[in-house]
Amino acid sequence: MRLKDTIQKKDFRILAVDDEQGIIDSLAIFLNQYDLVGVTDPMEAIELIKKEHFDMLILDFLMMPIHGDKVVEEIRKFNKDLYILLLTGHKDLAPPLETIKRLDIQGYCEKSDKFDQIILLVESGLKSVSQMRVIKEINDKLEQAYGELREAYRGTMESLRLAVDAKDSYTKNHSDRVSYYAVLLAQKIGLPEEEVEIIRDGGLFHDIGKIGIPDAILQKTSKLTDEEYDDIKNHPSIGAHILQPAKIFEKIIPMVKHHHERYDGKGYPVGLKGEEIPLCARIVCIADSFDAMTSDRSYRPRFTLFKALEEIEACKGAQFDPDLADAFVVAIKENKEKIEKDLGIEFIGRRED
């Protein structure tokens, strides 16, 4: 029995472990077309697998100083992918089926004077290994292509984001700071790193919809009319619409669309209330408001740090999630110097201001 000619047998490494040297020698003869390594010490086998790559392990069950199932338990602690074929010369002493399944042992065979069944199982197993190699290569290529696509989309969105900042000198670097503050809060409340990274992106792109707002409105220094304010209030929906076609941004759309919702339900564009507002949007809402208060605007100078924090506390339960507001105030106070250094800014005012 032989594998198809398209499979290069010497590309496969097999480790055979049996405390009888005669079995190792026989396997080496019958499987001489493969790159086979044989050892009689199960503890040595474990160390070899830690240090070197093998595609298959042919393992005797009854060995000293430990049986084959214990060998597999040790191996599975650091290697989940190795294809394992378990051999036994004593059917009555074989491990139960539950153990074989639990340890993810892919093949089981009784020893005999003839090696036909072992050879069949080895060749069948290596076909599976070969198929897994192909699947892994395909997945790696897909992951690379996805990464390249993601970077292309991010590059496009980054250009749009910078275009928004360029439209309004008062909001220059605003998105970078909002992202920073949002991450600070997300970390403070202990969100997993994966969610923190999503919030980082959401902060960066939260105002992307302002690309669709006329410059005359964004740059207006006098009070906005009701109609102009209504236009401004459209930017979350515009931003969500811009990002909607790209599935890669689906997780940040809630932040873009809902960062102007209020905890009391009086925000926009939907009027969500309390925990109806996605957590990530509640986080960006606080970060966005804090940066607005501590930045100069055309209609007012920036607040002192402590006045801004007092405002955050005063608006708990109305504009902001109370628990998030409390956590944010603590995080800012704890990290004031680091924030100033990281962002290249300097908060104004003393504690009593």
Helices and strands as residue ranges (DSSP letters): G 9-11, E 13-17, H 21-30, E 35-39, H 42-51, E 56-60, H 68-76, E 83-88, G 91-93, H 97-102, E 107-110, H 116-167, G 169-171, H 174-188, H 193-205, G 208-212, H 215-218, H 226-232, H 235-243, G 247-249, H 253-258, G 274-276, H 279-293, H 305-314, H 322-334, H 336-343
